[in-house]
């Protein structure tokens, strides 16, 4: 393995909405707790959140992956590859492979290990929607999030210096296909199983890197077994154990290990040793040393801390309706029909990549893409115009309380983009009472609706914050 192989870029995505855990006990008289958990919107799933994390990660580097791996324990599709949707939204070249690596919480850290052992640049995207039955610990202690790490060689921000894994078959947590409820065996049993495995893996990882525990500046200890995670943190003998963000985000399953690693990289100084310790169906330990390149790539306005500063609470009733635990009376309008596979394929660049067209002669932008220029009338003289990263301004808007929506009302706006393009789009993550003409917005990849088991993905605009 090359001495310079490691992390080229990393980013996390935490949804805008938060559920105050105390709201659970107010309604049911039990459950809940202190702090908040992150909540994906009704129009978000693991795929859309993965797109957001990957966009942030790739925005911080000129490097591009040769392979995309997508890990989740809650895929939007079975049978169909979800990674290809992320591939299309990122506008990656067709020769870049895209594979799912999902079904289990451990698949997130597993995909990262595969990338670190590869010889090609690999983008690892992990995403999860977490929950459980009302008043359960899983409901309140979990959270929704996504992470993306680009692994490769060259100007890395964190060099991979060693690692070790230990696998064992025992029943700790499980969920059968189609069952929304995760289950867990008695906690003491899991703790007895995990601690020896984690200790063995941690010692083996230190040996592979030729360092001592006292040389580890910060250890990230995570996993869905909260009791074992807490017990393990005090036994490692490192200088510091990182905040696991469960008080404000919750445990985000498949995404959480890479989310916490990203969070530490956004705070670390060059030359620090970071240990990532993940316990789930075994134990996985990865060791990194940050480099001088870290400081040059710091300062993103979309860091995890910045995202946590700009949030809005969601009522517990709304949360339950978004998760289909309770069904509310919908607007009395017909539900949409399924989308056309052939039309989606013909408009792939616009639908998934939000790519418009620009007249080569006049420079006039066109959304959606057109064959005839609105300035000069030139025919078929267009070039692609990527628009997903272009900000815009709300020219006018309306609040529609009649049109069908899983969570009415719908806010529609005419957006004037900074490059001169204009398009009516749906808004998301917005408080309609404070919406105003002149507000700045940015584009985000969302799910419009699902019909006949087909998800209709497209782009919406959200307020530009921070």
Beta strands, then each sheet from edge to edge (+ up, - down):
strand 1: 5-14
strand 2: 17-20
strand 3: 36-39
strand 4: 67-71
strand 5: 97-100
strand 6: 122-128
strand 7: 145-153
strand 8: 158-167
strand 9: 173-174
strand 10: 183-184
strand 11: 218-222
strand 12: 273-279
strand 13: 282-290
strand 14: 312-313
strand 15: 355-359
strand 16: 365-366
strand 17: 382-386
strand 18: 392-400
strand 19: 410-417
strand 20: 422-428
strand 21: 440-451
strand 22: 454-463
sheet 1: 5+ 4+ 6+ 7- 1+ 8- 13+ 12- 11-
sheet 2: 3+ 2- 14-
sheet 3: 9+ 10-
sheet 4: 16+ 15- 17+
sheet 5: 18+ 19- 20+ 22+ 21- 18+
end
